[in-house]
């Protein structure tokens, strides 16, 4: 699954266009490297998203084409 779509489906970012812009602005990195929106997400990937001063770091646990709002947090695990 594409990185921008994963961010939207997992509800880490609200809209896919915003996820796309975050990737283009190099605010999203996977496994320590800035990635484009077209990057194929794999299980075990570590995604870092920078929201201004705050950084969110998560590990990919599941990949699903669509997820209910209640199921979305099960797709990733937050890392400190």
DRENDO-1510 file (C-alpha; in Angstrom, 1 decimal, always signed):
<recs>
REC; n; res; u; v; w
REC; 1; UNK; +0.0; +0.0; +0.0 .
REC; 2; UNK; +1.2; +3.5; -0.8 .
REC; 3; UNK; +2.5; +5.6; +2.1 .
REC; 4; UNK; +0.0; +8.4; +1.6 .
REC; 5; UNK; -2.9; +6.0; +1.6 .
REC; 6; UNK; -1.6; +4.1; +4.7 .
REC; 7; UNK; -1.4; +7.4; +6.6 .
REC; 8; UNK; -5.0; +8.2; +5.7 .
REC; 9; UNK; -6.5; +4.7; +6.3 .
REC; 10; UNK; -4.7; +4.4; +9.7 .
REC; 11; UNK; -6.0; +7.9; +10.5 .
REC; 12; UNK; -2.5; +9.2; +11.4 .
REC; 13; UNK; -3.2; +12.1; +8.9 .
REC; 14; UNK; -6.8; +13.1; +8.2 .
REC; 15; UNK; -6.8; +13.5; +4.4 .
REC; 16; UNK; -4.8; +11.8; +1.7 .
REC; 17; UNK; -3.9; +15.1; +0.0 .
REC; 18; UNK; -2.5; +16.4; +3.3 .
REC; 19; UNK; -0.5; +13.1; +3.6 .
REC; 20; UNK; +0.8; +13.6; +0.1 .
REC; 21; UNK; +1.9; +17.2; +0.9 .
REC; 22; UNK; +3.6; +16.0; +4.1 .
REC; 23; UNK; +5.6; +13.5; +2.1 .
REC; 24; UNK; +6.5; +16.1; -0.6 .
REC; 25; UNK; +7.6; +18.5; +2.2 .
REC; 26; UNK; +9.9; +15.7; +3.6 .
REC; 27; UNK; +8.0; +15.7; +7.0 .
REC; 28; UNK; +7.5; +11.9; +6.7 .
REC; 29; UNK; +10.3; +9.4; +7.0 .
REC; 30; UNK; +10.3; +5.7; +6.9 .
REC; 31; UNK; +13.1; +3.7; +8.6 .
REC; 32; UNK; +15.1; +6.9; +9.0 .
REC; 33; UNK; +14.9; +8.1; +5.4 .
REC; 34; UNK; +12.5; +10.7; +3.9 .
REC; 35; UNK; +10.1; +9.0; +1.5 .
REC; 36; UNK; +7.8; +9.9; -1.3 .
REC; 37; UNK; +4.1; +9.3; -1.1 .
REC; 38; UNK; +4.5; +6.4; -3.6 .
REC; 39; UNK; +6.7; +4.4; -1.1 .
REC; 40; UNK; +5.2; +0.9; -0.6 .
REC; 41; UNK; +4.6; +0.4; +3.2 .
REC; 42; UNK; +5.6; -3.0; +4.6 .
REC; 43; UNK; +5.0; -4.6; +8.0 .
REC; 44; UNK; +7.5; -3.6; +10.6 .
REC; 45; UNK; +8.3; -0.2; +8.9 .
REC; 46; UNK; +9.0; +2.6; +11.4 .
REC; 47; UNK; +7.2; +5.8; +10.2 .
REC; 48; UNK; +8.1; +9.2; +11.7 .
REC; 49; UNK; +5.8; +12.2; +11.1 .
REC; 50; UNK; +6.8; +15.7; +12.1 .
REC; 51; UNK; +4.0; +18.0; +13.1 .
REC; 52; UNK; +5.7; +21.3; +13.7 .
REC; 53; UNK; +7.7; +20.8; +17.0 .
REC; 54; UNK; +6.1; +17.4; +17.7 .
REC; 55; UNK; +7.3; +14.1; +16.1 .
REC; 56; UNK; +5.1; +11.0; +16.0 .
REC; 57; UNK; +7.0; +7.7; +15.6 .
REC; 58; UNK; +5.0; +4.5; +14.9 .
REC; 59; UNK; +5.6; +0.9; +13.8 .
REC; 60; UNK; +3.4; -0.6; +11.1 .
REC; 61; UNK; +1.6; -3.7; +12.6 .
REC; 62; UNK; -1.1; -4.2; +9.9 .
REC; 63; UNK; -1.9; -3.1; +6.4 .
REC; 64; UNK; -5.6; -2.9; +5.4 .
REC; 65; UNK; -7.2; -1.3; +2.4 .
REC; 66; UNK; -9.9; +0.2; +4.6 .
REC; 67; UNK; -10.5; +0.3; +8.3 .
REC; 68; UNK; -13.3; +1.4; +10.6 .
REC; 69; UNK; -12.5; +4.3; +12.9 .
REC; 70; UNK; -12.3; +1.9; +15.9 .
REC; 71; UNK; -10.0; -0.5; +14.1 .
REC; 72; UNK; -7.5; +2.1; +12.8 .
REC; 73; UNK; -5.3; +2.3; +16.0 .
REC; 74; UNK; -4.7; -1.4; +15.7 .
REC; 75; UNK; -2.8; -0.8; +12.4 .
REC; 76; UNK; +0.2; +0.7; +14.2 .
REC; 77; UNK; +2.0; +0.9; +17.6 .
REC; 78; UNK; +3.3; +4.2; +18.9 .
REC; 79; UNK; +7.0; +4.2; +19.8 .
REC; 80; UNK; +8.6; +6.7; +22.2 .
</recs>
